[in-house]
Amino acid sequence: MSFRIRQFRKADFETLWQIDQACFDPQLAYSKPEMAFYIRRPGSFTLVAEGGEGKDRGNGGAPAADPILGFIVAECRRGNGHIITIDVITEARRSGVGSALLQAAEQQLLRAGAVAVALETPVNNEPAIRFYKQKGYFVEKTVPGYYSNQLDALVMTKELAWPVAR
Ligand SMILES: CC(C)(COP(=O)(O)OP(=O)(O)OC[C@H]1O[C@@H](n2cnc3c(N)ncnc32)[C@H](O)[C@@H]1OP(=O)(O)O)[C@@H](O)C(=O)NCCC(=O)NCCS
């Protein structure tokens, strides 16, 4: 699967919200105002993965827009990186999209001055926990009742380091 990572544009918002609705149970998915708040918060940035299998052609032969495959919202506040959410559509999973989004976000966090990054994930989100562990994140602690006072969260962290020049 070929895809590229780019910065968020306002016109992406509705699609990103729909992806988030599809990725999470109703009690975990963001409302539109919540998602808008996180995307606009000072220090926050959103990266989008778009692409897919080959090029679709519209009726006139013009290339159709590449679909959005996933996105990540992250922020850097007082030197601390934070992954707010990462969502990849079901059909594009296990193709490296999540890895590319996370790597691009970590690089942008480094450039913004972050030395470490933290995130929260539900204790029962096994795919996400495996994904983050594979990316070098460690479980730091459990926060009881983090999600709507009902579901516990794992706080996972990773120290960031500039790539070593060869
Ligand atoms: C978690 C998520 C972002 C991973 O995205 P992805 O594009 O599938 O990830 P990648 O293809 O880059 O996977 C990289 C590695 O992570 C691990 N991994 C990813 N998904 C996994 C799964 N379901 N089970 C086990 N390991 C998994 C694997 O080691 C994988 O490498 P491999 O495919 O070569 O074995 C995606 O599953 C997702 O959007 N889930 C729904 C939303 C969500 O839970 N987000 C996290 C919020 S806290």
The ligand as an SDF file (V2000), in Angstrom:
LIG
                    3D

 48 50  0  0  0  0  0  0  0  0999 V2000
   -3.2850    0.8030   16.8320 C   0  0  0  0  0  0  0  0  0  0  0  0
   -3.3020    1.2190   15.3560 C   0  0  0  0  0  0  0  0  0  0  0  0
   -3.1350    2.7260   15.2400 C   0  0  0  0  0  0  0  0  0  0  0  0
   -2.1310    0.5120   14.6300 C   0  0  0  0  0  0  0  0  0  0  0  0
   -2.1000    0.9920   13.2830 O   0  0  0  0  0  0  0  0  0  0  0  0
   -1.5350    0.0910   12.0880 P   0  0  0  0  0  0  0  0  0  0  0  0
   -1.4550    0.9400   10.8750 O   0  0  0  0  0  0  0  0  0  0  0  0
   -2.3240   -1.1660   11.9710 O   0  0  0  0  0  0  0  0  0  0  0  0
   -0.0700   -0.2570   12.6260 O   0  0  0  0  0  0  0  0  0  0  0  0
    1.1850   -0.8310   11.7890 P   0  0  0  0  0  0  0  0  0  0  0  0
    0.7130   -1.5470   10.5680 O   0  0  0  0  0  0  0  0  0  0  0  0
    2.1340    0.2730   11.5900 O   0  0  0  0  0  0  0  0  0  0  0  0
    1.7470   -1.9010   12.8480 O   0  0  0  0  0  0  0  0  0  0  0  0
    3.0800   -1.8750   13.3220 C   0  0  0  0  0  0  0  0  0  0  0  0
    3.2710   -3.0060   14.2990 C   0  0  0  0  0  0  0  0  0  0  0  0
    2.4640   -2.8110   15.4770 O   0  0  0  0  0  0  0  0  0  0  0  0
    2.0320   -4.0950   15.9690 C   0  0  0  0  0  0  0  0  0  0  0  0
    0.5750   -4.2120   15.8030 N   0  0  0  0  0  0  0  0  0  0  0  0
   -0.2480   -3.3530   15.1630 C   0  0  0  0  0  0  0  0  0  0  0  0
   -1.5190   -3.7900   15.2390 N   0  0  0  0  0  0  0  0  0  0  0  0
   -1.4910   -4.9620   15.9330 C   0  0  0  0  0  0  0  0  0  0  0  0
   -2.4960   -5.8970   16.3240 C   0  0  0  0  0  0  0  0  0  0  0  0
   -3.7950   -5.7380   15.9840 N   0  0  0  0  0  0  0  0  0  0  0  0
   -2.1150   -6.9920   17.0300 N   0  0  0  0  0  0  0  0  0  0  0  0
   -0.8270   -7.1900   17.3520 C   0  0  0  0  0  0  0  0  0  0  0  0
    0.1850   -6.3380   17.0030 N   0  0  0  0  0  0  0  0  0  0  0  0
   -0.1640   -5.2370   16.3000 C   0  0  0  0  0  0  0  0  0  0  0  0
    2.7090   -5.1420   15.0770 C   0  0  0  0  0  0  0  0  0  0  0  0
    3.9680   -5.4420   15.6590 O   0  0  0  0  0  0  0  0  0  0  0  0
    2.8750   -4.3630   13.7750 C   0  0  0  0  0  0  0  0  0  0  0  0
    3.8960   -4.8790   12.9290 O   0  0  0  0  0  0  0  0  0  0  0  0
    3.5580   -6.1300   11.9190 P   0  0  0  0  0  0  0  0  0  0  0  0
    2.2660   -5.7800   11.2200 O   0  0  0  0  0  0  0  0  0  0  0  0
    4.7500   -6.1650   11.0080 O   0  0  0  0  0  0  0  0  0  0  0  0
    3.4090   -7.3350   12.8160 O   0  0  0  0  0  0  0  0  0  0  0  0
   -4.6030    0.7390   14.6690 C   0  0  0  0  0  0  0  0  0  0  0  0
   -4.8320   -0.6360   14.9960 O   0  0  0  0  0  0  0  0  0  0  0  0
   -5.8480    1.5270   15.0470 C   0  0  0  0  0  0  0  0  0  0  0  0
   -6.1130    2.5830   14.4840 O   0  0  0  0  0  0  0  0  0  0  0  0
   -6.6490    0.9950   15.9830 N   0  0  0  0  0  0  0  0  0  0  0  0
   -7.9350    1.6440   16.3420 C   0  0  0  0  0  0  0  0  0  0  0  0
   -7.7340    2.9490   17.0570 C   0  0  0  0  0  0  0  0  0  0  0  0
   -6.8920    2.7820   18.2890 C   0  0  0  0  0  0  0  0  0  0  0  0
   -7.0870    1.8910   19.1090 O   0  0  0  0  0  0  0  0  0  0  0  0
   -5.9280    3.7120   18.4370 N   0  0  0  0  0  0  0  0  0  0  0  0
   -5.0780    3.7780   19.6060 C   0  0  0  0  0  0  0  0  0  0  0  0
   -5.6920    4.7700   20.5300 C   0  0  0  0  0  0  0  0  0  0  0  0
   -4.9660    4.7100   22.1410 S   0  0  0  0  0  0  0  0  0  0  0  0
  1  2  1  0
  2  3  1  0
  2  4  1  0
  2 36  1  0
  4  5  1  0
  5  6  1  0
  6  7  2  0
  6  8  1  0
  6  9  1  0
  9 10  1  0
 10 11  2  0
 10 12  1  0
 10 13  1  0
 13 14  1  0
 14 15  1  0
 15 16  1  0
 15 30  1  0
 16 17  1  0
 17 18  1  0
 17 28  1  0
 18 19  1  0
 18 27  1  0
 19 20  2  0
 20 21  1  0
 21 22  1  0
 21 27  2  0
 22 23  1  0
 22 24  2  0
 24 25  1  0
 25 26  2  0
 26 27  1  0
 28 29  1  0
 28 30  1  0
 30 31  1  0
 31 32  1  0
 32 33  2  0
 32 34  1  0
 32 35  1  0
 36 37  1  0
 36 38  1  0
 38 39  2  0
 38 40  1  0
 40 41  1  0
 41 42  1  0
 42 43  1  0
 43 44  2  0
 43 45  1  0
 45 46  1  0
 46 47  1  0
 47 48  1  0
M  END
$$$$
